[in-house]
Amino acid sequence: MRADLICIDGISPLPVATETAEALYRVVDAAYERPAIALSSNLHPAGFDELMPKTIANATVDRLLHHAHVVLTAGDSICLTQATTGKG
């Protein structure tokens, strides 16, 4: 892994195929304790098992949260706000 920062933007709240979940896990595992990972999602990490098989979700979240800084936000989505005001 040569990148200093890996950005994964917008983990969808929709279920994914096992192969897709495994691909995300492989990226997270390859970067584990090396470069920084920035991941955004509308779903709390505790809900990742709703998206993918529980064993893959647990392993992925375990590696993501170890040594992590979690930033939880509240309020309306910026995208939704812009779209409903005609600015999106």
Secondary structure, DSSP 8 states (H G I E B T S, - for coil): ---SEEEEEEE-SS---HHHHHHHHHHHHHHTTSSEEEEEESS-GGGGGGTS-HHHHHHHHHHHHTT-------S--HHHHHHHTT--
